[in-house]
Amino acid sequence: MKVLLVDDSRAMRMVLKTSLRKAGFSHLEVVEAENGQDAEEKLGNFEPDVILSDWNMPVMDGLQFLRAFRTRDQLTPFVFITTEQTQSKRREAVEAGANKVVGKPFTPEKLARELSEFLE
């Protein structure tokens, strides 16, 4: 299973990869991007089965990336892993095409519960 992991924080990408392994998702091929623009560029050579993205990033934020991505792909699951957790932000994400919003902070157990439908 191929995952595109989009977060401007290198440390958070490492934490997320480690937590995914601890959650039992050790079979993942992960490609990292540091913002939406970088993710768009990576999609030129990589077709993920799921996208895990932060919301707040410089250059192109997660919501801008999601909207651009959905203009060409309506099927690939897109999950925000973010501190943006208000009802209005969650609604905005879903209306733009997100499949789920997972709040930070997270534990491996929370990731297993929240992401199993997309990563198994």
N, C-alpha and C positions, 0 to 999 in steps of 0.2 A: 504494500500500500504506500502510495506517494503523498507526502504532505508538504505544502508550502507554508512555512512559518514566517509571519511578518511582524516584526517588532523592532522599534528603533534602538532598544536597549540590548546590547550583546549579552549582558549578564542575564536579562530576563529570558532571552532565547535559550541560553544554557540551562537555566532553571527549568524552563518548560520542557526541554528535551529530556532532562534527567527525570522530571516528574512523570512524563509520558512513559518512560521505561519502567519506572517504579509502579506505574498504574497497570503494567502488563502489556503495554504497546511497544514491545521491543522489535517488532518486525517492520517498523516504519523506515522508509527512505525519506529523509528530511532535507529539503532545500530551504535555505534561510534568505530572507530579504530584510533590509533595514527600514523600508518605508514603502508606500504604495507604488511609487514610481519604480523603485528597484524591483518590486514584485512583478509589475507589468513587464519589465525587461526580462525577468527570469522566465515568465510564461512563454516567451518566444522559443525556448528550448526545453520546456518542462511542462508536462500535463499532470497536475496533481489530482488525486482522488478526493482531497479535501483541503480547504484553506483555513488556517488558524491565524487570526489577525488581531493585533492591537488596534485601538481606535485612534488614540492621540499620538501622532507622529509628525515630524516635519516633512516638508516637500509635498507629499501627498498623504493625507490621513487615511485611516481605515475606511471611513464612510465614502470618501471620494473614490478610493480604490474599489470598494464593493460596487458602487454605482457604475463605474467604468467596466468592471468585470462582467456584471450582469447584462450589459448591452450585447455581449457575445456568447455568454454561457449562463443559461438559466438552471442547469442541473447540478453542477458541482457544488457540494455542500460548502457553505461559508460560515464559519463560527468566529464570533468576536470573543477574545479573552481580554478583558478590559476592566478598568476601574469605573467606567461609565455604566452605572447601574440604576439610574432613575427610570421610572415607568415611561417617561416621554422619550428618553434615549433608546430604551429597549424597543419601543413602538417604532421609532424612526429607523432603527436597524432592520427590524422585520419588514417594514414597508419598503425598504430599499432592497430587500432580498436576502437578508441574513437568515440562516436556518436556526441559529441559537446565539444567545449571549451568555457567556460564562464569566462570572465576576472574579476579579482579583481581590484579595489573595485566594489561592487555591491550594489544595492538597492533592497528592496522587489519588487518593480515594475519591475526591470530588471530580477530578478529571476522568477517572474510570467511569463514574456514574454518568457524567454529563456528555462524554464523548463516545461511549461504547457504540451507540447507534451509527456513528460515522466512521469509526476506526476498526471495526471487526469484520 
